[in-house]
Amino acid sequence: MGEWPKDKLLRHGPELPMHERIRCYQHNVRTIRAAGCAVPTSAMIDTLDPAEIELWFADSAFQIDRLGNAISALTAEIEDPDQ
């Protein structure tokens, strides 16, 4: 097992245009593989296919939104238990 290439990985956050996010993500997958490490499938998908990466971004955004809504609902219930 190689050493995790943390200093060589690029950010691929939602502030970037989708084509740039995909390019950075592909770079990261290639960099992780080249370092002899496994792509952590619990956090990423191990693919270079742009369509699959874009779908993964969309799924991740949906999950984050769903969790945010659930947390807000729980917080509202805790703050006002009579409702």
Summary of the structure (lengths in Angstrom):
residues: 83
radius of gyration: 17.1
end to end distance: 53.4
largest distance: 56.3
contacts: 182
relative contact order: 0.12
helix: 60%
strand: 0%
